[in-house]
Amino acid sequence: MRATGWVVLVALGFATGSAAWAQSGNPGSAPQPGRRIVPLVRAQATLETSLDAKKAKPGDPVRAKLEASVAIPDGPTLEKNTILEGHIDQVQASEHHSDSSLVVTFDQAKLRNGETLPVKLTILSVHEPILSETEYGAPAAISQNQSPAPARPGNFAPPAGPVPATPASQPQQPQGQNPQPQPQTSGVPGVTLRSDIHEPASARFLAERHNVHVPEGTEMQVAVGVIPKGVQLQ
């Protein structure tokens, strides 16, 4: 079941000519003069182009579609079916059973009136598309124990709700530092997702001993925000 409400997860502080990231709620990361705050909002999207390390090349366009409207705080509403446009940044294909990787960035939202808005988007998790009965031939029974937890970058905010206090026995992360992102097993078999809200790329997909393949129709949980006019990411 998809969430019907959208929760602001994090705020990004931008300085002209550079990307200076700051987590909201952290007293040490208050925006500095000349910076703009861009809230990221959790949303659901469907991939409309497959990602295949064997066939893709840098610059190839990619598309996804929002599954529900997303209200951006102090900004526009990205309506349901808004098209998210981007491109392939890097590709390393598998050769002789070597590992492969594919980096993708979504950087534009195309509205129904044809207007395009620059966006910052990070892919938080991916799930295989659910095939219809006509594609399967018959609906497949799914055990309750077969639903893996979605991958989430290790340094991204948890889902909506109270954040538990850090136990005294666990050392706290020094203020102003972020843990290094760790690769996470995605909901696409054989593919590992690595993403970080502090990076300009939306995600890096990795596969061991074969080519990365994320099929069209894959469901994605993303964090998306609209970049104000005059602000550019470097």
C-alpha positions in Angstrom: 0.0 0.0 0.0 1.4 3.4 -1.0 1.5 6.3 1.5 -1.1 9.0 0.7 0.7 11.8 2.6 4.1 13.3 1.8 6.6 14.1 4.6 9.4 16.6 4.3 12.6 14.6 5.1 15.5 16.9 4.8 16.5 20.4 3.7 19.4 21.1 1.4 21.4 24.4 1.6 22.7 25.6 -1.7 25.5 28.2 -2.2 25.9 29.7 -5.6 28.6 27.9 -7.5 28.7 25.0 -5.1 26.5 22.4 -3.4 26.6 22.8 0.4 24.3 20.2 2.0 22.8 20.6 5.5 20.4 18.3 7.3 17.4 20.1 8.8 17.0 20.0 12.5 20.8 20.1 13.1 21.8 23.2 15.0 25.2 23.1 13.4 23.8 23.1 9.9 21.8 26.4 9.9 21.8 28.0 6.4 24.5 30.6 5.8 23.9 33.9 4.2 23.4 33.6 0.4 22.1 30.0 0.7 18.7 28.8 -0.3 16.8 26.0 1.4 15.3 23.3 -0.8 13.1 20.7 1.0 13.2 17.2 -0.2 9.9 15.3 -0.1 9.4 11.5 -0.2 7.4 10.4 -3.2 6.7 7.3 -5.4 7.6 7.1 -9.0 7.6 4.5 -11.8 10.5 4.0 -14.1 9.5 4.4 -17.8 12.8 3.5 -19.4 14.9 0.5 -18.5 18.4 0.8 -17.2 20.7 -1.7 -18.8 24.5 -1.5 -18.5 24.9 -3.6 -21.6 23.1 -1.2 -23.9 23.2 2.2 -22.2 25.7 4.9 -22.9 26.4 8.2 -21.1 23.9 10.9 -22.1 21.0 8.5 -22.9 17.7 10.0 -21.6 15.7 8.3 -18.8 12.2 9.0 -17.7 10.0 8.2 -14.7 6.5 9.2 -13.7 5.1 10.4 -10.3 2.4 8.1 -9.0 0.7 10.8 -6.9 0.8 14.5 -6.5 3.7 15.9 -4.3 3.3 19.2 -2.5 6.7 21.0 -2.3 6.8 23.2 0.8 7.0 26.9 -0.2 7.1 25.7 -3.8 5.0 24.2 -6.6 3.0 21.1 -6.5 4.2 18.3 -8.7 1.0 16.7 -9.9 0.4 13.0 -10.4 1.8 11.8 -13.7 4.4 14.5 -13.8 7.3 13.3 -15.9 10.7 13.2 -14.3 13.5 13.4 -16.9 17.1 12.7 -16.6 20.1 10.9 -18.2 22.7 8.3 -17.8 25.9 9.7 -16.3 28.3 6.7 -16.3 28.2 3.2 -17.5 30.6 0.3 -16.9 29.4 -2.8 -18.7 30.3 -6.4 -17.6 32.9 -8.0 -19.7 33.8 -11.7 -19.2 31.6 -11.9 -16.1 33.2 -8.7 -14.5 31.2 -6.4 -12.3 29.1 -3.6 -13.8 27.7 -0.2 -12.7 25.4 2.5 -13.9 24.9 6.0 -12.6 21.7 7.9 -13.3 20.6 11.5 -12.6 17.0 12.8 -12.7 17.2 16.6 -12.9 14.0 17.9 -14.5 10.3 17.7 -13.9 8.1 18.2 -16.9 4.6 19.5 -16.0 1.4 18.9 -17.9 1.5 22.5 -19.3 4.9 21.7 -20.9 6.9 23.8 -18.3 10.0 22.1 -17.0 11.4 22.7 -13.5 14.9 21.8 -12.3 14.8 19.3 -9.5 17.1 17.5 -7.1 16.1 13.8 -6.9 17.6 10.9 -5.0 16.4 7.3 -5.4 15.8 5.8 -2.0 14.7 2.3 -3.0 13.5 0.3 -6.0 11.1 -2.6 -6.4 10.4 -4.9 -9.3 7.3 -4.1 -11.4 4.2 -6.1 -10.5 3.2 -7.9 -13.7 -0.5 -8.1 -14.6 -2.4 -11.4 -14.8 -2.2 -11.3 -18.7 1.6 -11.0 -18.5 1.9 -13.8 -16.0 -0.9 -16.0 -17.3 -2.2 -16.3 -13.8 -1.8 -14.2 -10.6 1.1 -15.4 -8.5 0.7 -16.1 -4.8 3.1 -14.1 -2.6 3.9 -15.3 0.8 4.0 -12.7 3.6 7.5 -13.7 4.3 8.6 -12.9 0.7 8.4 -9.1 1.0 11.9 -7.8 1.6 12.4 -4.5 3.4 13.1 -1.8 0.8 16.7 -0.6 0.5 17.4 2.8 2.0 20.7 4.6 1.9 22.4 4.3 5.3 22.6 8.0 5.9 19.1 9.0 4.9 16.4 10.0 7.3 14.1 7.1 8.5 10.4 7.0 7.5 7.9 9.4 9.1 7.5 9.1 12.9 9.4 9.8 16.0 13.2 9.3 15.8 14.3 7.0 18.7 16.9 8.4 21.0 20.4 7.0 20.5 21.2 4.5 23.3 24.0 5.6 25.6 26.0 2.5 24.7 26.2 3.6 21.1 28.6 6.4 20.2 27.0 9.4 18.5 28.1 10.7 15.2 30.2 13.9 15.6 28.2 17.0 14.7 28.7 18.1 11.1 29.8 14.7 9.9 27.7 12.2 8.0 28.3 8.4 7.9 29.6 7.1 4.7 26.8 5.7 2.5 26.8 1.9 2.3 25.6 -0.2 -0.6 22.2 -1.6 -0.1 20.5 -4.7 -1.7 17.7 -3.3 -3.8 14.3 -4.8 -4.6 15.6 -5.9 -8.1 17.4 -9.3 -7.9 21.1 -9.2 -8.5 21.3 -5.3 -8.4 22.7 -3.2 -5.5 21.5 0.4 -5.0 23.8 3.0 -3.7 22.5 6.6 -3.2 23.2 9.6 -1.1 21.2 12.8 -0.8 24.5 14.7 -0.6 25.5 13.7 -4.1 24.2 15.3 -7.3 23.6 11.9 -8.9 20.2 10.2 -8.2 21.7 6.7 -7.8 24.4 4.3 -8.6 23.4 0.7 -9.5 25.9 -2.1 -9.1 25.9 -5.8 -10.2 28.4 -8.5 -9.5 29.6 -10.6 -12.5 26.8 -9.5 -14.8 25.2 -6.3 -16.3 23.0 -4.1 -14.3 19.4 -4.3 -15.5 16.6 -2.4 -13.9 13.4 -3.0 -16.0 10.9 -0.5 -17.2 8.0 -0.3 -14.8 10.2 -0.6 -11.7 8.7 1.2 -8.7 10.9 3.7 -7.0 10.7 5.6 -3.7 12.4 8.9 -4.2 13.2 12.1 -2.4 12.5 15.1 -4.7 12.8 18.9 -4.4 12.4 21.8 -6.8 15.6 23.9 -7.2 14.9 27.7 -7.1 15.7 29.8 -10.1 19.2 31.0 -10.4 20.7 28.2 -8.3 22.9 25.6 -10.0 24.4 22.5 -8.7 28.1 21.9 -9.4 
